[in-house]
Amino acid sequence: MNDALIEQIQTGLTNYVPKLASLYGTWATAQRLKRAEELFAKLSQYHGLAFTQFATSDAGFHLLENVVQRVEAEHLASKRERFANLLISSWIDERPHQAVFDEADLFLRAIDRFTDTHLQLLGILYDGGVKASIPFQQLQESVENAPEQTNLRGIALIALNDICSAFAMANRSWDLNRTKQGALMFSGNLSPENISRKCFHAITHRGIRFIEHVIRCPKLDAGINPS
């Protein structure tokens, strides 16, 4: 590449980047304001609801700040809806403030992390209940949009590792909720992945709360629904 061409490219970038930065700044500011306004409009629909003291506590305002920041930055409307549901559910949660905040903070990170596959698997586990014993193979076969079998297995493993290990929304073991029969473990290719694929799964109460408080609209005892 000759010096003249390099200089031409540099000149073009010098002229273009400030314009791009200005356009991006205008767009980003407008988008963040719009998303924040949508969030507060949704929250205002619950104005007749009796919130707990958590809503006006330091922990409650900290959670509100975290939710607003995520909503302003999130391009997916479905995730913005989940952030709003989480906030409303936290405001009516009667557990100790720190317990409410800690779980809400975990749920915020789960919303950030979870894909449609995570939610699909979690929905199957939810339908099964806490006493279920769902084999990995059944969960793997439910994964959609994977062109090859290896992709199905890998995608399911990653999602279930998140659900079970990172966020404790499901339990898994070789004999989960089944009649236990002692046996020696033999494997010529022992690995964490192979062990995981032999597990049975069941949702935890935390996973149930995530589905009912975040993925679905919060249940309101007072019978108040968004208007």
N, C-alpha and C positions, 0 to 999 in steps of 0.2 A: 504494500500500500504506500503510495507516494505521499510526500509531505503536503502537496497541494490538496489532495483528497482528505487527508487527516484534518487539515485546517478548515476545510469546508464543513466537515462533520462537526467539528468543535464549535464552529460559528453557528451552525443550525441548532445544536443543543443549547448553546448559550441563549439564543433567542427564544427557543421553544419552552425550556424548563420553567422560567418565571411565569409564563402564561398558563402552563399546565398546573403549576403550584397554586396559582390564583383561582383557577377553575375548580381544582380539587378542594381548596379551602372553602369556597362558597358552597359547593355541593355537600361536603361533609358537615358543615355547620347546619345547613338546612335539614339534612337527613336526621341528625341527632336531635334537633329541636322537634321535628315531626314525630319521631319515635317516642320521645319523652312525653309529648303532649298526648299521644295515643295511650301511653301507660297511665297517666294521671286521669284521663277521661274514663278509662276502664275502672280505675280505683274509685272514682267518684260515683259509680253506679251502685256501690255498696255503702252509701252514706248513711243508711238507716240501720246498719249493723252495729251491734255492741262489741267493740274491740276490747281485748284484754289490755292490761297495763304494758304489756310487751311493746305494743305499737308505738308508745311515746317514751320508751326507755332508751338509754344510750345504745343498748344492743339492737333495739328496734330501728333506730335511726341509722346505725351502722349497716344493718341489713338493707334498709331502703337505699342507702348510698350505693351499696354493691349492686343492687338490682338495677337502679337507674343507669349506672355505668355500663352494665352489660346490655341493657335494652337499647341504649343509644348506639352501641357498637354492633349489634346483631342484625344481620340482613334478613334472616329467616323469620317470617311472621309467626310461625308455629313455635319457635323457641321464645320469642318475645311474649307470646301468650302463656307459656309455661312459667316464665319468670314472674309474670303478674299473678298467676294462680298461686305460686309459692309464697309471694308476699301476703296475699289475702289469707291464705291458710295459716301463716305464721302469726298474723294479727289476731286470730281467733283461737290460737293454741293456748291452752291453760296450763301447760307444763312450766317448770321453772325457766326463767328467761334464758339462762346460759344453755340449757338443754335445747330450747327452741332455736336459738341462734346457731349452735354447733351443727345441728342436723340441717338447718336451712343452708348453712354455708357448704355443707357436703352436697346437698341437693343442687346448689348453684353450679358446683363443679361437675356434677353428673349431667346437668342440662348442657353445659358446655361440651362435654365429652361424648354423650350418647348420640348415636346415629339411628336411622330407622331400624337397622338390624337389632341394636340393643333393645329398642322399645318393642319390637316384634317378639323377641325372646322373652322379655320381661312380661309381656302380655300373656304369653302361653303359661309362664310360671304362675302368674296371678290367677289365671283361670283354674290352675291345678290346686292352689292353696298351700298352706304351710305343711300339710301332712302328705304332700305328693311325693312321688318317686319317679321323676321324669328322666329317662335315659338320654345321654348325650346324642345318640343317633337320631332320636326323635326331634330334638332341638336343631340339630344340624340340617336335617331334611326340610325344616321350615324356613331356612334362610333363602331369600330370593335374590335374583339378579347376580348370581355367580356362575360364570360360564363353565367352570370345571369343578370336578369333585374336590380336588385339592383346595380350591378357593373356598368351597363351602365349608370344609373342615377348618381351614385357617381363619376365616371370618368368624365362624361360630366360636372357636377357641378364644380369639381376641375379645369378642364381645362378652363371653361368659367369664373370662378372667376379670374384666372390668366389673361386671355385675356382682360376682362372688367375692373377689379378693380386694379390689380397690374401693368398692362402695358398700359391701356387706348387705346387698339387697337379696341375696339368695345363698342357701347352703348347698354344699355338694360333698358327696363321699361315695365310696363304693357300695355301701349298704344303707344308704340314707332312707329312713322310714320303711325299711324292709326287715324281714326275719334274718337275723345275723347268723351266718354260717362261717365258722373259722376255716381259713384255708391259707396255705403258703402262697406267696406271690412269686411267680416265675416270669422272667422276661429276658429275652436275648437282646432287646433294644429298649432298655429302660430309660425313660425321659419324663419330665414333668408333663409334656403334651400327651404322651401315651397314657399316663396315669389319669389325666383329666378326662380323656375320652372314654374311660371306663366308669365315670361317675354318674350317679343319679342326682337329680336336682329338685329343690323346692324353694319357693319364695320365702323371705323372712318378713317379719312385721314391718321392718323399715322399708322393704320393697313394696309392701302393700300401701304404706303411707305415701310413698313416692307416686304410685299410680293414682291413688285417690285424691291426693292433695295438689299434685303438680300436673300430671298428664290430663286428668279430668278436672272439671270445674269444682271448686271447693264445695263440700256439703255444708249447708248452713242450717243449724238447728232452729233458728228463728223463722225459717221459711222465706227468707229474703233472697231473691234471685236478682241477677243483674237486669236492670230495666233498659 
